[in-house]
Amino acid sequence: QYLLLASIFAILLSGCASKEEKALLEKLKKNTNYHKRLKQTEKLQLFDVNGTAKVLLIATYLYEQSTEKNDSKEERFIIGIQVSEEAEQSLQAEGYSLSLAGKAATSIVALEHTDILLKDLSFKSQWSSYYLVHFPHSSQKSFKLILSTQSYGSGSLYFAKVAKYVLSKKAF
């Protein structure tokens, strides 16, 4: 009788757990791209001389691991930029430049707010302008994306093709 009661209890527990587990796995699969993009997203702010934030740049690295030994695909980013002055709202405005590992962008294409590429981004704003930016291939595992402006100086974001903790020499 004790064995029967224990087995019924075990069946009930495993049945509930599998339903919850299944729902959790479905939710995780549904949001996989979102979480992958979130891990490769960095934020940069540039300030004026008074310490007021003037430029907000959010960059998402669109790296997909390849099994090819000599992968030479371009490095791609989705970049959102918000500038406090209306006249300078564009990443392509005079006085703004982007470089990755010391190389200029090969193409900068403006994206509409409804573009499918923006669907899985974690940080979206109606006040930002978005761009798909291509850079020449980099064989380095990590590199800096640098935004330079004439008015507010420059800032850099660090990206990696592997998990950043792999590149760290410090023990946790």
Z-matrix of the N, CA and C atoms (Angstrom, degrees):
N
C 1 1.450
C 2 1.546 1 109.85
N 3 1.334 2 116.24 1 -42.56
C 4 1.465 3 120.56 2 178.49
C 5 1.531 4 110.48 3 -63.28
N 6 1.331 5 116.76 4 -40.07
C 7 1.464 6 121.86 5 179.60
C 8 1.520 7 110.96 6 -65.53
N 9 1.323 8 117.49 7 -40.44
C 10 1.459 9 122.22 8 178.10
C 11 1.520 10 110.71 9 -63.46
N 12 1.317 11 117.26 10 -44.94
C 13 1.461 12 122.11 11 179.29
C 14 1.535 13 111.02 12 -63.64
N 15 1.316 14 116.94 13 -42.11
C 16 1.470 15 121.46 14 179.24
C 17 1.526 16 110.83 15 -65.38
N 18 1.322 17 118.06 16 -40.47
C 19 1.467 18 120.45 17 -179.76
C 20 1.529 19 111.37 18 -69.26
N 21 1.326 20 118.17 19 -37.36
C 22 1.472 21 121.27 20 176.55
C 23 1.525 22 109.70 21 -64.24
N 24 1.327 23 116.46 22 -43.33
C 25 1.463 24 121.48 23 178.54
C 26 1.535 25 110.56 24 -61.54
N 27 1.326 26 117.74 25 -42.41
C 28 1.465 27 122.26 26 179.39
C 29 1.527 28 111.03 27 -64.77
N 30 1.315 29 117.31 28 -40.30
C 31 1.469 30 121.44 29 178.86
C 32 1.520 31 110.48 30 -64.74
N 33 1.332 32 116.45 31 -42.91
C 34 1.464 33 120.12 32 178.54
C 35 1.526 34 111.27 33 -62.48
N 36 1.316 35 117.20 34 -43.92
C 37 1.468 36 120.60 35 179.47
C 38 1.527 37 111.88 36 -64.35
N 39 1.314 38 116.46 37 -43.72
C 40 1.467 39 118.85 38 -178.51
C 41 1.525 40 111.08 39 -68.69
N 42 1.319 41 117.56 40 -33.32
C 43 1.465 42 120.68 41 177.40
C 44 1.512 43 111.82 42 -64.79
N 45 1.321 44 117.36 43 -44.01
C 46 1.468 45 121.55 44 179.26
C 47 1.519 46 111.01 45 -67.73
N 48 1.301 47 115.77 46 -42.25
C 49 1.464 48 119.53 47 -178.09
C 50 1.526 49 110.53 48 -64.61
N 51 1.313 50 117.49 49 -39.12
C 52 1.458 51 118.82 50 -177.58
C 53 1.530 52 111.51 51 -68.87
N 54 1.335 53 117.54 52 -34.02
C 55 1.464 54 119.73 53 176.93
C 56 1.523 55 110.36 54 -66.06
N 57 1.332 56 115.73 55 -45.62
C 58 1.462 57 119.70 56 178.62
C 59 1.523 58 110.72 57 -64.56
N 60 1.316 59 115.19 58 -41.71
C 61 1.460 60 120.19 59 179.98
C 62 1.525 61 110.45 60 -63.15
N 63 1.322 62 116.21 61 -42.22
C 64 1.459 63 120.79 62 179.41
C 65 1.528 64 111.05 63 -62.71
N 66 1.323 65 116.84 64 -43.65
C 67 1.469 66 121.02 65 178.57
C 68 1.523 67 110.89 66 -64.20
N 69 1.323 68 116.22 67 -40.29
C 70 1.463 69 120.64 68 178.99
C 71 1.527 70 111.12 69 -64.97
N 72 1.328 71 116.69 70 -43.29
C 73 1.464 72 120.66 71 178.67
C 74 1.525 73 111.86 72 -64.78
N 75 1.329 74 117.15 73 -38.80
C 76 1.465 75 120.25 74 177.48
C 77 1.524 76 110.92 75 -63.59
N 78 1.326 77 115.71 76 -42.85
C 79 1.463 78 119.82 77 178.69
C 80 1.525 79 110.78 78 -64.52
N 81 1.322 80 116.71 79 -40.54
C 82 1.463 81 121.11 80 178.89
C 83 1.526 82 110.90 81 -64.39
N 84 1.331 83 117.49 82 -44.08
C 85 1.467 84 120.89 83 178.18
C 86 1.526 85 111.17 84 -62.46
N 87 1.327 86 115.33 85 -39.68
C 88 1.462 87 120.57 86 -178.97
C 89 1.529 88 111.00 87 -63.40
N 90 1.330 89 116.94 88 -34.66
C 91 1.463 90 121.57 89 -176.26
C 92 1.526 91 113.80 90 -104.54
N 93 1.321 92 118.84 91 15.62
C 94 1.463 93 121.61 92 -177.39
C 95 1.518 94 111.84 93 -58.76
N 96 1.320 95 117.84 94 -48.47
C 97 1.469 96 120.24 95 -179.52
C 98 1.522 97 111.58 96 -62.43
N 99 1.319 98 116.55 97 -39.44
C 100 1.462 99 120.76 98 178.33
C 101 1.529 100 110.43 99 -58.41
N 102 1.330 101 116.74 100 -47.24
C 103 1.462 102 120.69 101 -178.06
C 104 1.527 103 111.57 102 -69.67
N 105 1.333 104 117.71 103 -36.40
C 106 1.468 105 120.16 104 175.91
C 107 1.521 106 110.28 105 -62.48
N 108 1.316 107 117.06 106 -43.20
C 109 1.469 108 121.32 107 179.58
C 110 1.530 109 110.79 108 -67.25
N 111 1.321 110 116.40 109 -39.18
C 112 1.460 111 120.36 110 -179.26
C 113 1.530 112 111.14 111 -61.58
N 114 1.334 113 117.30 112 -38.75
C 115 1.463 114 120.94 113 179.20
C 116 1.523 115 111.94 114 -65.30
N 117 1.326 116 117.60 115 -24.96
C 118 1.464 117 121.78 116 -177.22
C 119 1.524 118 111.37 117 -107.40
N 120 1.314 119 117.96 118 27.56
C 121 1.465 120 122.22 119 -179.15
C 122 1.525 121 109.98 120 -113.77
N 123 1.325 122 115.63 121 134.53
C 124 1.467 123 122.05 122 178.60
C 125 1.524 124 109.14 123 -132.68
N 126 1.340 125 115.79 124 154.11
C 127 1.466 126 122.09 125 -177.66
C 128 1.525 127 110.06 126 -121.19
N 129 1.340 128 115.68 127 142.03
C 130 1.463 129 122.40 128 178.62
C 131 1.521 130 108.92 129 -134.75
N 132 1.325 131 116.72 130 136.45
C 133 1.462 132 121.47 131 173.90
C 134 1.521 133 108.54 132 -124.25
N 135 1.331 134 115.86 133 139.66
C 136 1.462 135 122.15 134 173.91
C 137 1.520 136 107.69 135 -116.62
N 138 1.327 137 116.23 136 142.89
C 139 1.460 138 122.26 137 -173.08
C 140 1.524 139 111.24 138 -120.22
N 141 1.339 140 115.66 139 155.32
C 142 1.467 141 119.62 140 173.42
C 143 1.535 142 108.76 141 -84.08
N 144 1.333 143 117.31 142 -177.34
C 145 1.468 144 121.51 143 -176.56
C 146 1.528 145 112.61 144 -64.75
N 147 1.320 146 118.00 145 -21.41
C 148 1.466 147 122.16 146 178.91
C 149 1.530 148 112.76 147 -87.61
N 150 1.327 149 116.81 148 -1.70
C 151 1.459 150 120.30 149 -179.45
C 152 1.512 151 114.44 150 85.66
N 153 1.328 152 117.13 151 12.75
C 154 1.459 153 121.58 152 178.40
C 155 1.527 154 109.27 153 -87.79
N 156 1.327 155 116.68 154 130.68
C 157 1.467 156 120.73 155 178.66
C 158 1.520 157 109.49 156 -65.05
N 159 1.326 158 116.73 157 125.91
C 160 1.463 159 121.84 158 -178.68
C 161 1.523 160 112.66 159 -114.83
N 162 1.336 161 117.02 160 -30.91
C 163 1.460 162 120.89 161 -177.95
C 164 1.527 163 108.62 162 -130.05
N 165 1.324 164 115.68 163 130.49
C 166 1.457 165 122.11 164 173.61
C 167 1.522 166 106.81 165 -120.24
N 168 1.328 167 116.44 166 122.49
C 169 1.458 168 121.64 167 178.81
C 170 1.520 169 108.14 168 -123.79
N 171 1.314 170 116.05 169 127.94
C 172 1.460 171 121.38 170 175.80
C 173 1.521 172 107.03 171 -121.27
N 174 1.338 173 115.37 172 121.67
C 175 1.464 174 120.95 173 -176.30
C 176 1.523 175 109.85 174 -118.07
N 177 1.322 176 115.61 175 135.41
C 178 1.459 177 122.43 176 176.43
C 179 1.524 178 108.16 177 -120.58
N 180 1.319 179 115.87 178 121.08
C 181 1.463 180 122.84 179 -179.41
C 182 1.525 181 108.26 180 -81.14
N 183 1.316 182 117.25 181 125.15
C 184 1.467 183 122.25 182 -176.77
C 185 1.523 184 111.36 183 -97.47
N 186 1.292 185 117.27 184 46.32
C 187 1.467 186 121.54 185 -177.54
C 188 1.521 187 110.92 186 -78.22
N 189 1.304 188 115.20 187 132.14
C 190 1.463 189 121.96 188 173.74
C 191 1.521 190 107.10 189 -120.57
N 192 1.328 191 117.59 190 124.10
C 193 1.454 192 120.11 191 -179.41
C 194 1.518 193 110.06 192 -63.12
N 195 1.329 194 114.29 193 144.20
C 196 1.454 195 120.56 194 -178.01
C 197 1.521 196 109.38 195 -122.01
N 198 1.324 197 115.89 196 149.05
C 199 1.460 198 120.19 197 176.30
C 200 1.523 199 111.25 198 -88.25
N 201 1.339 200 116.13 199 -8.82
C 202 1.463 201 120.10 200 179.17
C 203 1.518 202 109.94 201 -67.95
N 204 1.327 203 115.73 202 137.70
C 205 1.460 204 120.16 203 -179.42
C 206 1.526 205 111.17 204 -69.39
N 207 1.313 206 117.42 205 -42.40
C 208 1.465 207 122.35 206 -178.95
C 209 1.523 208 110.13 207 -107.35
N 210 1.308 209 115.82 208 63.31
C 211 1.459 210 121.32 209 178.94
C 212 1.523 211 109.00 210 -67.49
N 213 1.326 212 116.74 211 124.81
C 214 1.470 213 119.62 212 -178.96
C 215 1.530 214 111.16 213 -128.79
N 216 1.339 215 116.28 214 26.71
C 217 1.462 216 119.76 215 178.91
C 218 1.522 217 110.10 216 -67.99
N 219 1.323 218 114.65 217 149.67
C 220 1.456 219 119.70 218 176.79
C 221 1.526 220 110.19 219 -64.80
N 222 1.324 221 115.62 220 154.17
C 223 1.462 222 121.44 221 175.06
C 224 1.526 223 107.04 222 -85.53
N 225 1.339 224 116.73 223 127.67
C 226 1.467 225 121.06 224 -175.28
C 227 1.523 226 110.56 225 -120.05
N 228 1.321 227 114.91 226 141.01
C 229 1.455 228 122.03 227 179.19
C 230 1.519 229 109.29 228 -135.81
N 231 1.324 230 115.93 229 149.28
C 232 1.461 231 120.56 230 163.91
C 233 1.519 232 104.60 231 -104.67
N 234 1.313 233 115.52 232 124.79
C 235 1.456 234 120.65 233 -176.56
C 236 1.518 235 109.47 234 -121.08
N 237 1.315 236 114.96 235 127.13
C 238 1.454 237 122.06 236 173.62
C 239 1.513 238 108.42 237 -108.09
N 240 1.327 239 116.44 238 133.49
C 241 1.462 240 119.77 239 -179.68
C 242 1.516 241 109.40 240 -132.59
N 243 1.309 242 114.28 241 138.37
C 244 1.461 243 121.48 242 176.56
C 245 1.523 244 106.85 243 -131.43
N 246 1.333 245 115.60 244 122.22
C 247 1.462 246 121.67 245 -178.78
C 248 1.520 247 107.39 246 -117.75
N 249 1.315 248 116.61 247 138.00
C 250 1.467 249 119.41 248 -175.43
C 251 1.525 250 112.80 249 -67.51
N 252 1.327 251 119.05 250 -27.38
C 253 1.469 252 121.17 251 177.20
C 254 1.529 253 109.65 252 -88.59
N 255 1.305 254 117.13 253 127.12
C 256 1.467 255 122.67 254 -178.52
C 257 1.524 256 112.23 255 -57.16
N 258 1.330 257 117.83 256 -40.20
C 259 1.465 258 121.59 257 -174.82
C 260 1.528 259 112.05 258 -65.42
N 261 1.319 260 118.01 259 -23.57
C 262 1.460 261 121.45 260 -175.75
C 263 1.525 262 112.23 261 -109.81
N 264 1.309 263 118.89 262 28.19
C 265 1.458 264 122.52 263 -173.80
C 266 1.531 265 113.36 264 -69.11
N 267 1.302 266 118.86 265 -14.77
C 268 1.456 267 122.15 266 -174.64
C 269 1.525 268 112.39 267 -95.75
N 270 1.312 269 115.91 268 141.37
C 271 1.461 270 121.99 269 173.67
C 272 1.524 271 110.20 270 -66.75
N 273 1.325 272 115.83 271 -22.75
C 274 1.457 273 121.05 272 -178.71
C 275 1.527 274 112.39 273 -92.01
N 276 1.332 275 117.06 274 6.93
C 277 1.468 276 120.65 275 179.56
C 278 1.524 277 109.94 276 -68.46
N 279 1.312 278 115.35 277 155.20
C 280 1.457 279 120.48 278 178.49
C 281 1.529 280 109.11 279 -63.08
N 282 1.311 281 116.26 280 138.60
C 283 1.456 282 120.46 281 179.81
C 284 1.520 283 113.99 282 95.35
N 285 1.340 284 118.00 283 -1.74
C 286 1.456 285 122.30 284 177.82
C 287 1.525 286 108.90 285 -117.43
N 288 1.331 287 116.96 286 135.18
C 289 1.460 288 119.45 287 175.46
C 290 1.522 289 109.97 288 -146.63
N 291 1.315 290 114.65 289 150.37
C 292 1.462 291 122.66 290 178.00
C 293 1.516 292 109.00 291 -120.10
N 294 1.322 293 116.20 292 143.05
C 295 1.461 294 119.95 293 172.77
C 296 1.520 295 108.72 294 -143.35
N 297 1.319 296 115.11 295 149.91
C 298 1.460 297 122.00 296 178.27
C 299 1.516 298 107.10 297 -126.87
N 300 1.303 299 116.76 298 120.50
C 301 1.467 300 121.99 299 -177.98
C 302 1.528 301 110.37 300 52.23
N 303 1.325 302 116.38 301 37.95
C 304 1.460 303 121.63 302 176.89
C 305 1.514 304 115.52 303 83.07
N 306 1.328 305 118.62 304 1.73
C 307 1.468 306 121.78 305 -178.33
C 308 1.525 307 110.44 306 -112.96
N 309 1.324 308 115.60 307 140.40
C 310 1.469 309 121.64 308 179.89
C 311 1.526 310 110.51 309 -73.71
N 312 1.313 311 115.68 310 159.39
C 313 1.468 312 121.68 311 177.86
C 314 1.523 313 110.27 312 -64.92
N 315 1.332 314 116.24 313 141.84
C 316 1.465 315 120.57 314 176.21
C 317 1.519 316 111.12 315 -85.45
N 318 1.335 317 116.97 316 -27.88
C 319 1.464 318 119.87 317 174.90
C 320 1.523 319 110.06 318 -155.54
N 321 1.335 320 114.44 319 146.13
C 322 1.464 321 122.33 320 176.37
C 323 1.523 322 106.26 321 -132.45
N 324 1.330 323 116.24 322 114.00
C 325 1.459 324 121.62 323 -176.67
C 326 1.528 325 108.98 324 -116.92
N 327 1.326 326 116.42 325 123.81
C 328 1.465 327 121.19 326 178.38
C 329 1.527 328 109.75 327 -68.02
N 330 1.330 329 116.61 328 140.24
C 331 1.463 330 122.44 329 178.73
C 332 1.524 331 109.71 330 -113.49
N 333 1.315 332 115.84 331 143.36
C 334 1.466 333 121.27 332 173.35
C 335 1.530 334 108.42 333 -75.44
N 336 1.308 335 117.41 334 155.32
C 337 1.468 336 121.13 335 179.04
C 338 1.523 337 112.08 336 -64.28
N 339 1.323 338 117.39 337 -18.35
C 340 1.465 339 121.62 338 179.89
C 341 1.530 340 112.42 339 -95.42
N 342 1.320 341 117.90 340 2.80
C 343 1.466 342 121.81 341 -177.12
C 344 1.530 343 110.74 342 -60.47
N 345 1.322 344 116.72 343 140.36
C 346 1.462 345 123.00 344 -178.70
C 347 1.525 346 111.60 345 -62.17
N 348 1.328 347 117.97 346 -28.06
C 349 1.464 348 120.99 347 179.04
C 350 1.527 349 112.48 348 -64.56
N 351 1.313 350 117.37 349 -23.76
C 352 1.466 351 121.22 350 -178.74
C 353 1.529 352 112.77 351 -87.05
N 354 1.326 353 116.82 352 -6.72
C 355 1.464 354 121.63 353 -174.19
C 356 1.532 355 112.84 354 -57.85
N 357 1.322 356 118.07 355 -43.28
C 358 1.462 357 121.49 356 -174.57
C 359 1.525 358 113.83 357 -97.75
N 360 1.322 359 117.45 358 12.89
C 361 1.464 360 119.41 359 178.62
C 362 1.519 361 110.64 360 -78.28
N 363 1.308 362 115.41 361 143.92
C 364 1.459 363 119.86 362 -177.38
C 365 1.520 364 112.50 363 -83.60
N 366 1.315 365 117.66 364 -33.49
C 367 1.463 366 121.02 365 -176.77
C 368 1.516 367 109.71 366 -115.76
N 369 1.327 368 116.41 367 102.49
C 370 1.459 369 121.13 368 177.44
C 371 1.519 370 108.44 369 -124.83
N 372 1.315 371 115.32 370 144.66
C 373 1.455 372 120.46 371 -179.82
C 374 1.516 373 108.54 372 -141.36
N 375 1.307 374 116.45 373 142.31
C 376 1.466 375 119.82 374 178.35
C 377 1.523 376 111.24 375 -70.54
N 378 1.341 377 117.97 376 -15.94
C 379 1.461 378 121.15 377 -178.21
C 380 1.524 379 112.61 378 -92.47
N 381 1.324 380 117.20 379 -6.57
C 382 1.464 381 120.71 380 -178.94
C 383 1.517 382 111.31 381 -93.58
N 384 1.319 383 115.45 382 155.89
C 385 1.463 384 122.63 383 170.92
C 386 1.522 385 106.62 384 -105.65
N 387 1.335 386 117.01 385 140.27
C 388 1.459 387 121.39 386 -175.47
C 389 1.520 388 110.93 387 -117.75
N 390 1.345 389 114.52 388 145.76
C 391 1.458 390 121.46 389 -176.36
C 392 1.521 391 109.78 390 -140.55
N 393 1.330 392 115.15 391 145.71
C 394 1.455 393 121.94 392 168.24
C 395 1.521 394 105.03 393 -97.77
N 396 1.332 395 116.16 394 117.91
C 397 1.461 396 120.98 395 -173.85
C 398 1.523 397 109.20 396 -117.93
N 399 1.330 398 116.03 397 129.93
C 400 1.462 399 122.64 398 178.24
C 401 1.522 400 109.36 399 -109.66
N 402 1.331 401 115.62 400 139.42
C 403 1.460 402 122.85 401 174.60
C 404 1.521 403 108.33 402 -125.23
N 405 1.336 404 117.41 403 158.74
C 406 1.466 405 119.13 404 175.01
C 407 1.533 406 110.37 405 -59.90
N 408 1.319 407 115.65 406 153.91
C 409 1.466 408 121.58 407 179.39
C 410 1.527 409 110.30 408 -57.75
N 411 1.316 410 115.60 409 141.20
C 412 1.462 411 121.37 410 174.77
C 413 1.521 412 108.03 411 -121.12
N 414 1.313 413 116.57 412 129.94
C 415 1.463 414 120.21 413 178.67
C 416 1.527 415 111.49 414 -85.20
N 417 1.329 416 116.76 415 -6.81
C 418 1.463 417 120.86 416 178.30
C 419 1.528 418 110.27 417 -70.20
N 420 1.326 419 116.30 418 151.20
C 421 1.468 420 120.51 419 177.55
C 422 1.518 421 111.78 420 -80.93
N 423 1.334 422 116.99 421 -24.73
C 424 1.464 423 120.50 422 177.30
C 425 1.521 424 108.90 423 -140.50
N 426 1.330 425 115.59 424 152.22
C 427 1.461 426 120.26 425 -177.31
C 428 1.511 427 110.54 426 -159.55
N 429 1.345 428 114.79 427 167.78
C 430 1.461 429 121.63 428 -179.74
C 431 1.521 430 110.10 429 -107.57
N 432 1.318 431 115.53 430 134.84
C 433 1.460 432 123.06 431 169.75
C 434 1.524 433 105.31 432 -99.58
N 435 1.327 434 116.70 433 121.73
C 436 1.461 435 120.93 434 -175.22
C 437 1.522 436 110.18 435 -115.86
N 438 1.331 437 115.33 436 127.50
C 439 1.460 438 122.33 437 171.93
C 440 1.521 439 106.80 438 -102.73
N 441 1.325 440 116.54 439 123.59
C 442 1.463 441 121.67 440 177.27
C 443 1.518 442 108.82 441 -116.12
N 444 1.335 443 115.67 442 134.85
C 445 1.461 444 121.18 443 177.08
C 446 1.518 445 108.65 444 -130.23
N 447 1.330 446 116.02 445 150.52
C 448 1.460 447 119.83 446 176.96
C 449 1.522 448 110.81 447 -72.92
N 450 1.308 449 117.63 448 -35.50
C 451 1.465 450 121.59 449 -173.25
C 452 1.526 451 114.53 450 -85.48
N 453 1.343 452 117.71 451 -33.94
C 454 1.463 453 119.99 452 -170.41
C 455 1.525 454 114.00 453 -123.94
N 456 1.311 455 118.10 454 15.07
C 457 1.459 456 120.86 455 179.35
C 458 1.512 457 112.37 456 79.65
N 459 1.318 458 116.14 457 -151.92
C 460 1.462 459 119.93 458 -177.79
C 461 1.520 460 110.27 459 -136.51
N 462 1.310 461 114.13 460 164.05
C 463 1.458 462 121.69 461 177.65
C 464 1.511 463 108.87 462 -149.69
N 465 1.316 464 116.53 463 159.18
C 466 1.459 465 119.27 464 -177.84
C 467 1.523 466 111.50 465 -131.61
N 468 1.310 467 113.97 466 151.62
C 469 1.458 468 123.43 467 177.04
C 470 1.521 469 107.65 468 -122.62
N 471 1.319 470 116.82 469 143.10
C 472 1.457 471 121.41 470 -178.40
C 473 1.527 472 109.66 471 -105.23
N 474 1.341 473 115.14 472 130.31
C 475 1.458 474 121.70 473 178.32
C 476 1.522 475 109.01 474 -128.96
N 477 1.330 476 115.84 475 157.82
C 478 1.459 477 120.63 476 -179.88
C 479 1.521 478 110.09 477 -144.66
N 480 1.330 479 114.58 478 151.24
C 481 1.463 480 120.66 479 177.04
C 482 1.525 481 111.03 480 -84.82
N 483 1.313 482 116.47 481 -12.07
C 484 1.464 483 122.56 482 175.98
C 485 1.524 484 106.92 483 -122.46
N 486 1.311 485 116.63 484 170.25
C 487 1.465 486 119.51 485 176.99
C 488 1.526 487 108.80 486 -58.99
N 489 1.319 488 117.11 487 135.88
C 490 1.468 489 120.86 488 -174.45
C 491 1.523 490 112.62 489 -62.15
N 492 1.319 491 118.07 490 -30.28
C 493 1.459 492 119.10 491 179.95
C 494 1.527 493 111.57 492 -66.21
N 495 1.331 494 118.28 493 -23.50
C 496 1.460 495 121.91 494 177.08
C 497 1.526 496 110.02 495 -65.23
N 498 1.327 497 116.46 496 -32.59
C 499 1.460 498 121.43 497 -177.63
C 500 1.523 499 112.61 498 -83.61
N 501 1.316 500 117.50 499 -13.43
C 502 1.461 501 121.61 500 -178.08
C 503 1.523 502 110.35 501 -80.14
N 504 1.332 503 115.60 502 137.05
C 505 1.463 504 119.71 503 178.89
C 506 1.522 505 111.79 504 -94.09
N 507 1.318 506 116.67 505 -6.76
C 508 1.460 507 120.37 506 -179.85
C 509 1.525 508 110.18 507 -80.54
N 510 1.319 509 115.50 508 142.93
C 511 1.465 510 120.65 509 174.87
C 512 1.520 511 108.82 510 -80.90
N 513 1.303 512 116.01 511 146.63
C 514 1.466 513 119.81 512 -179.68
C 515 1.502 514 110.51 513 -88.55
